[in-house]
Each structure stands twice: as C-alpha cells, then as structure tokens.
Amino acid sequence: MKKKTRIIEKKVLKNYLTHSPSKLGIENISFRKKYFKSRERLFFDCLKLPKKMFYKTDLLDFGCGTGEHDVCYAKWGANLTLIDMNSVSTSQVKKYFKFFKLNKNLKKIITNSIFKFKSKKKFDIVISDGVLHHTEDPKRGFDIMLSHLKPGGYCILEVAFDTSHFQRSLHRFILDYLTNGDLKKIEIYANKLFFETINRAHRFGGRSKKQIIYDFYTNPKHKGINLSDLLSWFKKHNLKHYSSYPSIEPEGFINNLNAETFAESLNKNKLISLFQSMHFIVASQDYSKNFSNYLSEAKKTSSSWKTFLKKTKLDDYEFKNKVNLDLTTKLFNQFTKNSLNLLQKRNNHFEMKIKKFNEEFLQLIKALKTKNLGLIRNKILKFSYLFKGYNGVPSNYIVGYKEK
C-alpha cells in the first residue's frame, strides 16, 4: 500500500472515530421499519435487484461501517464477509448481528484496511457503499474488490460522482477558504452557511447533525469519481452496466430488441452518460417537483393526443371508417403545437437553470472574496438553485454484472 494511501486512511479513521458516519438507530423499532423499507425500495424497485438473488449467496461488503446495511442483506439470506478499518464500527456490527440473531449469516468480519484485503474466496456479490470516494486511490480499491467477484456475479456501488457531488465539494471549498482547515471553525461555519443541507440530511437520513458535519465537511478526503472513468473500470473487469439510480441512461434512449442495448452502447461510448451528468450537477429537487413547472403544457398535450385518437379512431381503427382528412390534419397539428410548446418549455427550463446556476456561482465567488460571513450567508439564502434542496445528487448507485 502506498505511503500517501496509508496517511489518508489514518486521517479518515481519526475523523470517523470522533463521529461515526454510518451509525443509525435501528434498535428503535419505528426507525428500523422505515430504514428496512427504504433499503428494500432502493434494491428491489430502483436497482431492480430482487430479494431472492441475495438468498444463500456469498457477499463481500468492502467497507461495511457499523453494519446497518449488512443486517438487511443477512435478512435477505446472504452469507457475509465484512471488512472495515474502524474497530469501533466492526464491534458495532457484531452487536447488531447478535441483537438480530443473524450470527449464522456473518461468516467473517475483518478489522483492517480494504487495501490489505486478501482472500482466495470468490463472491457472488461485492458491495461498497459510500467508501471508495473517501480513499486516496478509488480505482485501486475497486480493482481489489473486483478481483474477488465471480463470473456471473454483481458489483453494487454507492459512490460520489464528481458531477453529483460538485455542490458538496463546493461547500468544503468554501469552508476551507474561510477557516483554513480549522475543525472547530468548520463546524461553526457549516451550521451557519449550510444549515439547510444539514437539517435536510438529518431529517431524511436519520443521522445526527454532528455525524453529518463530520462526514460531509471534516472528512479529510472526498474524491469525486468521474462516471466515464468508472465505466472504463467496469470494462476492464468485464462488467456490464446493469442498473443505476438515479439512472445514467439519457432520456429518450430507444432501440429495438435486435439492436444494441443501452449497456452495450455505453460500453462503446461512455460519453452517452454525460447528458445525465449535466442534470446531476444542478439537481436540487425531485423529478415530480420539476415536472410541476410544465404540468399545464403536459395536460394540453395529453388532452390533444386523446382527442386526436378519439375523433380519428386511430387508436381502435376498423375498416370502412368514414375518414375526414381535414379534421385529421387539424387535430394532429394541434397535438404537434402542444407537444412543441411542452418540449420547448421543458428544455428552456433546464437551459435557464444552467444559466441561473452559473450566475449564482459567480455571485458566490464575489461574496467569498470579502470573507464576510454575514454577507456570504445572506447571498446563499437568496439563491434559487445553488445549495438548494439536494445540492446535486446525494447518492449515486450503480450496479455491474460480470459476464461469464
């Protein structure tokens, strides 16, 4: 292991020994139900990984933390090998598995660096959830992990893309610029400048505000991973893109069953993913909330389409129908007009968002030059997109299938 990698690991470990980033209160029945339900939704609905695929599989968790996720995998029937460098975390894992009576599923737990992991065993599933981007060498960590994946197995990653976490990285940039790396000041300034982000993460994630600050802001390493580079790593290990959440597939990607799938196209041209990456940079809210901005145009378009089909009977056509070509033309023209208005409004919405995002970024830099905390805070509060809502994409999950 390289010297710099060891140094970074020691710094990250010191930070996490102060406040664990992963510890959640799953001992609490009410919280536990919500937490388990959210993991099921992520894996079964979003990533399209059915519960039965975990049953009696050998699973390696590469950086398991305190093991809340692993309790889920064990409940789904997986046999687990876990590794984490934090002894406090691995001790908590053992407590959880005893508490939930899942010791039979815990085959091995190792307290050590992921870069020192060695095993002759090959696994059906390898998982790394929020770990690789906190290391000095994510690619090396990925290579070690994938060297233990069986052909026909699945690799499941949660990583910080450089686009998705751009705004979070900008938080760290600002805090470092204003505090010169003073940890006590970072905590104070983070609460003053980014309280919306901290409160949101606390409300929806179940972690304490201290945990969030020590994960987001005092963590000495946060290395955003370029999606195109990650896909090159996939190709090196004969991994085929299986699923992702949020999806990296560009909107409108349509091929027939005899043509290339998205995964095959992606393998040839990784830059297809750039279209979605642009959305990741400026993401601030759910798709449903974005959609409300052009809902009225969508209703008009949907209504005109239904009217067109009903009056022309093209949705249920029978022979010897009385055809009115003028009416057919008129109705289709109306649908086309509404469609163009919808698409223009939607595309303009994203274009305007990019421009506004850029304006706010320039305003932020100008305010930072003053080093006036009150002025910077007031400027941030007035922003419409930058540092609002999600602040990019909180978590990117991507799954690869290793072809036989």
ABEGO torsion letter per residue (X at the ends): XBAAAAAAAAAAAAAAAABBAABBBAABAAAAAAAAAAAAAAAAAAAGBBAAAABGBBBBBBGAEAGAAAAAAAAAGBBBBBBBABAAAAAAAAAAAAAAGAAAABABBBBBBAAABBBABBBABBBBBGAAAABABAAAAAAAAAAABBBGBBBBBBBBBAAAAAAAAAAAAAAAAAAGGBAAAAAAAAAAAAAAAAAAAAAAAGBBAAAAAAAAAABABBBBBBAAAAAAAAAAAGBBBABBOBBABBBGBBBBAABBBAAAAAAABAAAAAAAAAAAAABABBAAAAAAAAAAAAAAAAAAAAAAAAAAGAABBBBGBBBBAAAAAAAAAAAAAAAAAAAAAAAAAAAAAAAAAAAAAAAAAAAAAAGBAAAAAAAAAABAABGBEAGEBABBBBBBBBBX
